Amino acid sequence: MSLIGACDRTGPPTVAGGDAAQGKTLLTQYQCGACHRIGGLPGARGNTGPSLESLGRSSYLAGRIPNDPEALVRWIMDPPAMKPGTLMPAMGVSAGEARHMAAYLYTRQ
């Protein structure tokens, strides 16, 4: 996705093979809300990591990675590989699980 494309986005990106309902369940299962604020997830009020309340509108992930579906899936699977030194650990999330989680996160506008 180009920078201009990110600015012109009119709706949330589509994650191929992603199911937002399954993603919501997985975000709870992996306890992402312990570190992040995530709308729609009971108890997801963490403040160690950034809020994911409006991730669908964000231009960047981790402050410098263009926010597109493939990058978000890769980030969820292995954050340190994309941004060495990040405090977010790799949690053993599979590619399929990451697609579902990304689909849910993109509903957060």
ABEGO torsion letter per residue (X at the ends): XBAAAAAABABBBBBBGBBAAAAAAAAAAAGAAAABBBBGBBGBABAABBBAAAAAABABBGGABBBBAAAAAAAAABAAAABBGBABBBAGBBAAAAAAAAAAAAABX
